[in-house]
Amino acid sequence: MKTAPAEDTRWLTDEEQRTWRAYMHAVTLLEDHLDRQLQRDAGMPHVYYGLLVQLAEAPRRRLRMTELAIGAKITRSRLSHAVARLEKNGWVRREDCPSDKRGQLAVLTDEGYEVLARTAPGHVAAVRQALFDRLTPEQQKSLGEIMSLIAEGLQPKEAGADLPCRSRPRAAGHPPGRGASGSPGR
């Protein structure tokens, strides 16, 4: 990465600095709040919950490991470790990919689906209490538009050596196995 000389840097204004720091502080607190809730209620970190949600929403509750890593925006190495932990709990199993002998599928087990179904109401309540209940409907809409704009600008067009190239938002506001619209999962 090329860095600009200090004299060419567009430093943040005082207002931009306040906004940036408020954003970083809120994101850190929100992620910690959700992680603690999921650890307490289900013994899993937030990233594992996101993996289970992706699998619950996938056709036949299974995804190629590469697609799961891309959707979670984590490296294949980190995903492998996470799936190993989820397998140990009996919530996920791996299967060979029938169309590609080198590939593997992560499959949400019935036990994993049940854990997700039990955990989802508490997680949704935590998301609602921490975020949506604090905002007016207009603020919620603005936040969604702002976050979508930022995500579009940051979304890599191509994957690097171990950088997933696209992401799907993690579900929080609908039952496991149902899409954002509330329709049944695939």
N, C-alpha and C positions, 0 to 999 in steps of 0.2 A: 504494500500500500504506500502510495506516495503522499508525503505530508507537505503542506504549504508552509512557507516561512511565516514566522509569528506576525510579521507586519501585514501579511495578506489574509490573516485569519479573521473571519466574521464572528467576533465574540458575541455571546448571548447578551441581550440587554438585561437590565435588572428584572424586568417583568418576565422575559423568557426564562431567566435563571430561576425565578420563583416558581414558574409553571413547571419547568423541568424537574426541579427538586420535589415539588408536591406530587408530580406524577410518579417519580421513582419511589418516593416514600409510600404512597398509596399502593402501588403494585407490589412492593415488598411486603407490606402489611397484609394485603389481600391474599397473596399466595401463601403466606405463613398461616393466616387464619383458616384457609381452606385445607391446607395440609394438616394442621392440628386436628381439625374436625374429622377428617378422613382417617387419620391415625387413631384417634380416640374411638370412632364408631366402627371402623372396619380393619384396623391394623395395616393400612396401606397408605403410601404417599399419594399425593394428587396426581402425579404422572401415571401411576399404575391404574388409578380410577379412569383416567383418560384412555388408557389402552383398552380396558374392559368395555368402555362405552363404544369405542371404535369397533371392536369385535361384535358387540351386541347389535350394532346398526348395519353390519356387513351381511351380504348374502350368506345364508347358512352359518352365520356367526363365525366366519373364518376369513382371514386375509393373509396374503403373502407377507412374510416378515419384512421385506423391503417396503411394501406399501404401508405397513403398520409404522415403520420407522419414519417414513415420509410424513404420514398423517400426524404423528406425535412431535415432529421436528426434533428427533433425537438421532444420535448416531446408531449405526447397526450394532456396535459394541455395547452401547448402553442398553439398547433394546434387548440384546441377547441376555444380558444380566437380569433385566427386569422380567423377561419371560421365564427365565430359570426360577426366579423367586415366585412368580405366579403359578408355575407348574408345581413347585414344591407345596404350595397351598391347595393344589387340586383345582384351581380356577381356570387354568389354560392348559392345553396340551399342544405339542407340535406334531405335525404330520408332514410326510414328504409330499411335495407338489407333484400331482400326477402328470402335468403337462411339461414339467421341467425338472429333470432328475437332480439338478443342483439346488433347486429352490425348496424352501420349507414354508408351511402354512402355520399360523398361530390360530388355534381354535378355542373359542370360549366354551367351557364345559357347562353342564347344567348347574353344577355347584357354583361356578363363577357367575353365572347368570343370576342365581338366587342371591348371592352376596351383593351383586350390583343392585338388584331389585330392593333388597333390604336397606342398602346404603343410600340410594338415590333420594328418598324423601328428606333425610337429614342434610344431604349435600345441597339440595335445592333450597332448603330453608336457610342454610348458611350463606349461599350466594345471594338470595333475596334480601336477607337481613343486612349483609355487608355492603351490597351494591344497590340493588334496585329500590329498596324501601327508602333510601336516602335521596333519591332523585325524583324529580317530577317526570311525567311522561315525555315532556318536551326535552328535558335533559337526557333521558334515556335514549331518545331518538338521535339527538345530537352526538352523544357518546358513541353510539353504534356507527353513525356516519363517519365520525372522526377516526375511530379505530379501523374501519374498513379502508379508508383512504390511506392511512399509515401502512396497514398491512399490504395493500396493493403496491405501494411504492417500495417496500422492502422485500417483497417476494422474489427470490432468485428465479431467473428464467431457466437456468440449467443447474443440475446438481454438480457439486464439486466432488472431490475424492470420497469424502464421507459426509457430505452435507446434503441432507434431504432438500428437495427443491420445491415442495408445496406442502401446504398444511390445511387441514380442516379444523374448524373450531371445535373445542371439546363441548360436549353437550352437558347442560346442567338443568335445563328447565323442562325436560320431558321425560317420561318413563323410559327405562332401558328398553332397547329394541325398537324404539319409535324415533322417527326423524324429527327435525325441528318443527315441522308442522303438526306433530302429534300422531302422524300416520304410522302404521306398523312398519317395523324395520324390514329390510329386504331379506 
